[in-house]
Amino acid sequence: MDVLLLLGDGMLLSLQPLNLMMILIGVTLGLFIGAMPGLGSVNGVAILLPVTFLVPPGSAIIFLAAIYYGAMYGGAVSSITLGIPGASTAVATTFDGRPLAKQGRASLALVTAALASFIGGTVANVLFTLFAPLLASVALSFGPPEVFALMLLAFATFVGLGGDDIPKTIFSICFGLVLGAVGFDQISGAPRLVLFDYNGFLQGIGFLVLAIGVYGIGEMLWTIDQTRGDVTATTPKMTVKGMASDTKEAAKRGWKGTMIGSFLGFFVGVLPAAGATPGSLMSYGVAKMVSRNPDEFGKGSPDGVAAPEAANNSASTGSMLPMLTLGIPGSPTTAILLGGMVIWGLVPGPRLFVDEQEFVWGLIGSFYISNVAALLINLAFIPVFIWMLRMPFTILAPMIFVLSITGGYAATRDMFDIWLIVGFGIGAFFMRKFDYPLAPAVLAIVLGPIAEPTLRQSLLLSSGDPSIFFTRPVAGPITVIALILIFMPLVKVIRRQMGKRKKPAS
Amino acid sequence: MKMTKRTLLGMAGAALMAVAPMQAAAQDWQPRKPIDFVIMAGAGGGADQIARFIQAVAEQEDLTTRPLVPNNKGGGSGAEALIHVSTASDPDHTILVTLNSFFTTPLRQENLGIDIQTFTPVAMMGVDPFVLWVHKDSGITTFDEYVAKVKEMDGEFVMGGTGAGQEDSIVIAYMSGAYDLDIKYIPYDGGGAVAKDLAGQQIMATVNNPAEAKGFYEAGDFVPLLAFSDERMPAYPDVPTIKEMGHDFSYYNQRAIVGAPGMSDEAAAYYQDLFTQIYESEQWQGYLTSESLSPLWMDAGEQRDYWALQVENHQSLLAALGE
């Protein structure tokens, strides 16, 4: 097979000493950049782009792709150990990773994250290798109505979950949607919801700002409140034997989430404009929905760690696809990679696979190698990450506070965001006190800004006729499934009520 | 999410400088810290590509003693960037990569209180023409066929472009008026997304810049029908201009660098000299040719006059649009 020959050549190319060195340095740097709260792959790639002019373009992009990869692994680390999302792509990892760590099972969570990342990355690489041109055409067939239908499905997976308080979930989603609408309207260009006419609101509320506020500051306040400062530090032990049994347990209790994340994440990543963050959140929702014990989610389910972690790695490979084949970035990070390629004199787009075969296959080959390197390096560092957890809470809490503040500032370099983080942290604390789920709000602020313009574009296309979401061949089935999921719990509630009424009568 | 952490880049820049020979001190003023290189558009679009290309040239040729740090602020058709730059605490280290929303956004949103004449002219790097594109599967090969098709579809012909009141909508509005066309217009957040949806035939035509459509054109997917440049473009010699059709109209997106309001004369002179060097570099001249940009070099005084003229032009164009 031609493809395998090309891939083999590509792998050999990426095993050349210079390229291999680039992979190892890139993955390690990425791991730490990803692990730093607030700094994600976008920042890592942007910061290090100028450094890459020292090496040939082929090696340069391998280096940057390795950073991208490493950051996807690293994001999980602070999500699990500190409860602050290391990067926007790892927010969903905090949902279950943090509870696991609090139960003293941080090593299980970290091992699960690493393995899921590895499998997600590998599945994505294989799909990429075999079906790149085909998938590019799938990405093109997704117009505004299809993207909106997909977003609707994502919301549905969060609403249609048994166990949660549905009115509170919907409130939480609406809260996130309103926050997501602050700033400039993309369609008309007019400012909206500029609260108190404060200029800081003009640029909108960053998703990471909300996530750091909610999970960094909010979580810290919550822990202090629950324990009155008297936290018995968990003393997780780290032995080779323990890691082996963790691996077994991760495989047993996380395989389902891993599979969902691997495929769904890749597919969402391939769609331009989506990227790894929505991919990981959607995978979490779906994993919870199909799980046999959804109640475990949010309280420390390995599946809940595996799904978003597999998805964010898978999506990061997926989002390379529209960049390389169409010249359109699928995520903020690939947008910067694209800029890099233009500078190196490569023209991403439909001709790249033909004109620059060696470059393309060298890059794809490097994905496989980077993935293996990232897994090994990550596993090697787990004991170090665990060690952080042994610190007493009186040291850890100020550290979380400082990291939340600096991390939030790093992303936009705007003092205004710091105040927002503190505000959201306090708000989140009270929402939690009153038992409001916070994850749906986080989901809404990510997906809202994608869903809203596509909804309006679709309705413009159809001159205001909503049937456009049902009549198109791809959008139709997705919309129907989403609506069923949304209304399923309602039907359940009505049936239960009817059952109750019948009983006293009989 | 926005780019880069300033301190880290500063460190990276310092590391690079340590190995590079110090530049001869030709000027009196030198930047003392990393330069905030604000981009009036999101990552990945035409303006962003250009900004990153410029940054790369400066880095490769070792033209600055402190790095240019790209900072995307694309919100609200560039209003976010205009506010950021006009309120910059250190105007000597803040410069802006502009497009035509530099003129249109302050006109459309007077409440922002932005007066572009307070900004400091630095360099006009070139102007980017607009071209009308259709997908090859539409069967349309000439502008006449396009006009006939739009009329036949009677309001159902769908075109995509950037947000309302921005460059693409101005070009399409002019063309619609001149040929009495009824077009359904779908706004997108950037030229890249527009080109992608034409490639997927979600929309039927666009007025992308050549740089944004080039890949699909070379792959044979896009067909150029009409150029909105003053003369035929060397890369597209068979594509007629709207001027040849008897309409006195041309429209370009400016690719210019401006300094923050209140920038000192010494700093302005430094940046003017820096961007003259970049403009004259082999890389930039090659970029102008490969991406079909037209050169339009101007000195600082000419740039101010050009701004005034553009504001006037856009006022009447927007008025015609009903904005």
Interface residues (C-beta under 8 A of the other chain):
Chain A: L39 G40 V42 N43 A46 I47 L48 L49 P50 V51 F53 S88 A139 L140 S141 F142 G143 P144 G183 F184 D185 Q186 I187 S188 G189 A190 P191 N199 L202 Q203 G204 G206 F207 L208 P272 A273 P322 L326 G327 I328 P329 P332 A335 I336 L338 G339 G340 V342 I343 V347 P348 G349 P350 R351 A410 A411 T412 R413 P453 Q457 L460 L461 S463
Chain B: M1 K2 M3 T4 K5 R6 L8 L9 A12 G13 L16 G42 A43 G44 D48 Q49 R52 F53 Q55 A56 E59 Q60 P67 P70 N71 K73 G75 G76 S77 A79 E80 I83 T87 T105 R108 Q109 V158 G163 A164 G165 Q166 K184 Y185 I186 P187 Y188 D189 G192 A193 A195 K196 D197 A199 G200 Q201 Q202 K214 G215 F216 E218 A219 D221
